[in-house]
Amino acid sequence: MFKQITIIGFGLIGSSLARAIKRHKLADRIVCADQSREVCEKVKSLGLADEIFTDLAKSVKDSDLVVLCVPVGAMQSVAEKIAPALSAGAIVTDVGSVKTSVMKTLQLKIPAKVHIVGGHPIAGTEHSGPEAGFAELFIGRWCILTPMQHTELRVVEKLTKLWEACGSNIEIMDPEHHDLVLGITSHLPHLIAYTIVGTATDMEEDLKGEVIKFSASGFRDFTRIASSDPVMWRDVFLNNKEAVLEILQRFTEDLTAMQKAIRKGDGDYLYQTFKETRDIRKAIIEAGQATYAYPTKSQEAVVPEVVPPAASDPARQR
């Protein structure tokens, strides 16, 4: 599918993508690029790449696909370093969970001879580092692509086929719509989780100890979310502030309504709200988006054969 793919940033997503590409033979060569020598040594020991660089510019030479798997706040710096070394006709994509600011940055820094297609695989765990990745991470998960208006259709289709071969379902959106949707489904939940765990941290020592000791499943789930990479999430909130603040305002209004219902003893309002939210959870489970099937040594996940819809299919676009 590709002659040479350079993956810049070998955390959970980058290393999982490398494993999936290698398993399904989607590239003749995989190049690892990471400014951390420790990460590069780990990638080498795991055998995840054919060549490894700490020099980002050298890593993209002759690559027909470059995937930026770095925090959103690092996109500009990385783009500036690789821009002079990119080959004409190469594709540059990313996996960031913010798209508007990233696309603007890449358009400014990447030369016109290179195709740019924003990407965001809706996949991940709370773990990080090259050893945390696994090839099955993307199976059954959505990957959102945000091509520019003038991006050639064949380029979008080629990137679509790559992610589908890794097991993903594809959706195409404009960057602004992506950021609003992810503000609800991902960014706000993380903000709430960090806040709740922070509230527990600020409690008196004896009470904080009991909170940790007697944690019910709800608080345990919040601590799992709040254990995500702090650099990545700092950059997400700084680069998607408009969408996050809009969703946070809506949430604040809903939270105020809940406070009033509890104060007034309005059991009907509480019941109806809880019922509706339970239905949402049921829909998520039925859509297969609730859990990951982690691989074991005795098992290998099989990626189902996917027949991609036509690129003009409106069901794939928003």
N, C-alpha and C positions, 0 to 999 in steps of 0.2 A: 504493500500500500504506500509506504514511504521508504525512501532510500536511507535517510538518516534523520532521527528525531533527537533533538536536544531538549532535555528537561532541566530547567533551572530552578533549583530548590527541591531538595529531597526529604521533605517531611512526609507526613502520612499520605497526602494526595499524590505528590510526585513519585514516591516510591511505590505506591499502589498502581499508579498508571504505568510505571516502568515494568512492573511484574505482569500486568495484563497485556501490555504490548509484546513482551517477550513470550508469554504463554501462547498467544494467538498469532504470533509471527507477523506483526503488523508493520515491522520495519526491519531493514537489513542490519542497521546499527542503531544502538541507543547510546547517547552521550549524556553523562551526568555533569552538571555544573552546580557547584555550591561554594560559596566563599569560605565556608567552614572546613578546615582541613580534617577536623574530627569526623564530620559528616562524610566527607569524601573517603576517608579510610574505612568507615563503616559500610558505605556503598560498595567499596572494593571487596571487602570481606564477605559481603552477601552476594556478590556476583550479579549486581543489578544492572550494570552498564558495561559496554565494550570499551569505553574510554572515559576518563574522569579528569575534570579541570576545576581549578579554583579561579582561573582567568576566564571570565564570562565571555569576553570577545572571542577568544580562541575557540571556545566551546561551540559557537554557532556557525563556524566556518563550514561551508558546504552542506549545511542542514536544510532540508526542504520543509521541516516543521520545527518550530521552537515553542515550547510550552512554558509559560511563566507561572511557577508554583510558589510564589513568594508573597509575603504580606502585602496588602493593598498599598500601604505607605511606602513600600520599597519599589513599586513599579516604575516610577520615574527614573530613579537611579539606575536600575537594571536596564531599562530601555535605552538610556543614554550610553551605557557601556557597550551594548551589543549592536546598536544602530549602524556604525560604520562597517561592521563585519558581516552583516546579513547579506545573503545571496539574493539576486533579483528573482522574483517569482516565489520566494519562500513565503510560508504562512506563519504568522505570529499569533498565538492565542494565549489565554490565561485561564486560571481556575478561581479567580477572586469572587467573593460573595457581594462585592459592590461593582456595578458596571458603568454607571454614568461617568464618574470621575476617572476610572481606568481607561475607558474608551477615549476620552478627551486627551488624556496623557499620552496614550500610545499614538494617537493621530498626530500629535505635536512632535513626538520624538522619533517615530519609526519612519524611514524613507518611503516615498511614494511607490517605489519599485517593489515593495513588500505588501502582501495581503494581510489585513488585520481582521480577526473574527474573535469577539469576546466570548468567553465560555465560563460556565459555572456548574460543575457537577454537584448536585444536591446530595452529597454523601460525606460521611466522616464519623469519627468517634472522638472521644475525649483524649485519645492517646496521640503522641506525636513522635517524629523521628523516623529515619529510614527503616528501622526494625519493626515499626508499628504497622507498616503497610501490608496489604494482602490483595491478591489479584481479583478477588470476588467483591471488593468494596462497591463497585459500580453496578453490579447486577440488579436489575429491576428498579434502579434509581433514575431519577430524572436528571438530564443534563440540559441546561438552558444555554442556547447560543444567541449572541447579540451581534450579528454582522452589521456593518455599515451599509448605508443605502446603496452605495456604488460597488459593494463587494460582488465579485463574480459568483454566479450560482454554482458553478463547478467547484469552487473553493469551499463553499458552505457544504455542498454535498460530500466532498472528500472528508471534511472534518466530521460530518454527521456519521459517515460510515465507520470512522475510527471509534467514536464513542459507542455506536451501536455494537461494534465488534467486542467492545469491553463490557457489554451487557446493559448499557444505558438506554433509556427512552429519551427522545429528543423533543424539545419545545423551542420555538423561536420567538423571541420577544424584542421589543425595543428596550434600550438600557434603562430608561426612566421607569417603565412599567415593571421591569425586573426588580428595581430597587424598592419600589413600593410593596410589591408582593413579598419580597424577602424581609422587608421591614416588619411585616406581620408574622411571617412563619418562622423566622430565624432570629432576627436582630432584637426584637422586643423580648422574646423569651429569654435570651441570654442576658439582656439588661436586667430583667426581673430577677433572674437567678443570681447574678452577681450582687444585686441589691439585698435580696433576702439573706444570702450567706453573709454579706457584710453586716446586716442587722444583728445576726447571731454572734458575729465576731465582737461587736461592740457591747454585748451584754456583760454583766458582772461575771467574774471567773467561775463562781460556783454554778450559776445558772447556765453559762455557756457549756460547762462540762456535762451538765444533764442533757442539754440539747443534743450534744454529740453522742452521748451514751444511749439516749432513748430515741434516736432519729427514726421516724417512720418513713415509709417508702417515698412520700411526697418530698420531704426534706432531702433524702438521699438522692432523689432524681435531680433536685436543684443543685446539689453539690457536684454531681457528675457534670452537669452543663457548665457550672461555674469553674470547673477545673480545666477548661479549654485554654488554648494558647493566649496569654494576655496581650502579647504584641499584636497578634492577628486581630483580636477583637477591639483593641484600642484603635487600630487603623480603620476597622469597619465603621465604628461610630463617628470618627472624625471625617470620614469620606462619604458617609450616607446620612449626614445630620438632618437634612431637610425631611427626608422620608421618615426617619426614626422619630423626629420631633412631632411630625403630623400623626403618626400612629400612637405615639406616647400620649398625645393630647386626647385622642379618642379613648384610649385605655383608661386614662385618668377620669374621664366623664363616666365610663362604665363602672369604674371602681367606686366613684361617688354614689352612683345609683345603688350599688350593693350595700354601701354603708347606711344609706337611708333605709333600705329594706330591712336590714338587721336591727337598726335602731327602732323602727316602727313595728317590728315583729311581723313583717309582711311575708308570711310563709309561702303564699302562692307565687310571688315574684321569684323567691329563691328557688322553689321547686322547678318552675318553668325554665329558669336560667340554667340550672344544673342539668335538667333533662336535655335541653338543646345542646349543651356542650358535650354531654355523653354521646349524643348522636354523632357529633363531629368526630369523636374518638373512634367510634364504631366504623365510620366511613374511612378513616385513616388505616385502620387494621384491615378492612376489606380491600383497600387499595394496595396492600402489601408494603406499606411504608412505615410500619411500626417497629420492626426488628431487623437485625442483621443475622444472617446465617454464617457465623464465623467458621472458616475451614479448619479441619483437623488433619493430622498427619495421614489418616487412613481415608480421607475424602478429598475429592476435587470437585468443586462446583462446575456444573456444565452450563455454559451460556446458551440460552435458547436461541434457535435460529429466528432472526427477526427480518421480516420483509418490510423495508422502509416504505412509507407512503410517498407519493410524488411530492417533489419539493413545492409544488403549487397548492398542495392540499391545505385548505384553510384551517383544518383541525390542528395543524402544526404551527399555526401562527397566531400572534396576538398583537 
